[in-house]
Amino acid sequence: MLSEVVRISGVLVTWGTLLVMMGACTPRVEVTAPEKPITINLNVKIDHEIRVKVDKELDQVLSNESGLF
């Protein structure tokens, strides 16, 4: 009977120790807003190029000599 009480108390002490250790190891993540505003400077240069390929027949139709315009 006494050995069973000692065994149960040992198990309780072990579980208590594990719970305390797990509580002490809880990770903490803290996110705070910066005091100064965030400034982002962007220098963006956009170049574009459009290439139009026209078939020779269509080019003749659209030419000034065709009388279309």
Distance bins in CASP14 RR format, pairs under 12 A and 6 or more apart:
PFRMAT RR
TARGET T0000
AUTHOR 0000-0000-0000
RMODE 2
METHOD distances of the structure
MODEL  1
1 7 0 0 0 0 0 1 0 0 0 0 0
1 8 0 0 0 0 0 1 0 0 0 0 0
2 8 0 0 0 0 0 1 0 0 0 0 0
2 9 0 0 0 0 0 1 0 0 0 0 0
3 9 0 0 0 0 0 1 0 0 0 0 0
3 10 0 0 0 0 0 1 0 0 0 0 0
4 10 0 0 0 0 0 1 0 0 0 0 0
4 11 0 0 0 0 0 1 0 0 0 0 0
5 11 0 0 0 0 0 1 0 0 0 0 0
5 12 0 0 0 0 0 1 0 0 0 0 0
6 12 0 0 0 0 0 1 0 0 0 0 0
6 13 0 0 0 0 0 1 0 0 0 0 0
7 13 0 0 0 0 0 1 0 0 0 0 0
7 14 0 0 0 0 0 1 0 0 0 0 0
8 14 0 0 0 0 0 1 0 0 0 0 0
8 15 0 0 0 0 0 1 0 0 0 0 0
9 15 0 0 0 0 0 1 0 0 0 0 0
9 16 0 0 0 0 0 1 0 0 0 0 0
10 16 0 0 0 0 1 0 0 0 0 0 0
10 17 0 0 0 0 1 0 0 0 0 0 0
10 18 0 0 0 0 0 1 0 0 0 0 0
11 17 0 0 0 0 0 1 0 0 0 0 0
11 18 0 0 0 0 0 1 0 0 0 0 0
12 18 0 0 0 0 0 1 0 0 0 0 0
12 19 0 0 0 0 0 1 0 0 0 0 0
13 19 0 0 0 0 0 1 0 0 0 0 0
13 20 0 0 0 0 0 1 0 0 0 0 0
14 20 0 0 0 0 0 1 0 0 0 0 0
14 21 0 0 0 0 0 1 0 0 0 0 0
15 21 0 0 0 0 0 1 0 0 0 0 0
15 22 0 0 0 0 0 1 0 0 0 0 0
16 22 0 0 0 0 1 0 0 0 0 0 0
16 23 0 0 0 0 0 1 0 0 0 0 0
16 24 0 0 0 0 0 1 0 0 0 0 0
17 23 0 0 0 0 0 1 0 0 0 0 0
17 24 0 0 0 0 0 1 0 0 0 0 0
18 24 0 0 0 0 0 1 0 0 0 0 0
18 25 0 0 0 0 0 1 0 0 0 0 0
19 25 0 0 0 0 0 1 0 0 0 0 0
19 26 0 0 0 0 0 1 0 0 0 0 0
20 26 0 0 0 0 0 1 0 0 0 0 0
52 58 0 0 0 0 0 1 0 0 0 0 0
52 59 0 0 0 0 0 1 0 0 0 0 0
52 62 0 0 0 0 0 1 0 0 0 0 0
53 59 0 0 0 0 1 0 0 0 0 0 0
54 60 0 0 0 0 1 0 0 0 0 0 0
54 61 0 0 0 0 1 0 0 0 0 0 0
54 62 1 0 0 1 0 0 0 0 0 0 0
54 63 0 0 0 0 0 1 0 0 0 0 0
55 61 0 0 0 0 1 0 0 0 0 0 0
55 62 0 0 0 0 0 1 0 0 0 0 0
56 62 0 0 0 0 0 1 0 0 0 0 0
56 63 0 0 0 0 0 1 0 0 0 0 0
57 63 0 0 0 0 0 1 0 0 0 0 0
57 66 0 0 0 0 0 1 0 0 0 0 0
58 66 0 0 0 0 0 1 0 0 0 0 0
58 68 0 0 0 0 0 1 0 0 0 0 0
59 65 0 0 0 0 0 1 0 0 0 0 0
59 66 0 0 0 0 1 0 0 0 0 0 0
59 68 0 0 0 0 0 1 0 0 0 0 0
60 66 1 0 0 1 0 0 0 0 0 0 0
60 67 0 0 0 0 0 1 0 0 0 0 0
60 68 0 0 0 0 1 0 0 0 0 0 0
61 67 0 0 0 0 1 0 0 0 0 0 0
61 68 1 0 0 1 0 0 0 0 0 0 0
61 69 0 0 0 0 0 1 0 0 0 0 0
62 68 1 0 0 1 0 0 0 0 0 0 0
62 69 0 0 0 0 1 0 0 0 0 0 0
63 69 0 0 0 0 1 0 0 0 0 0 0
END
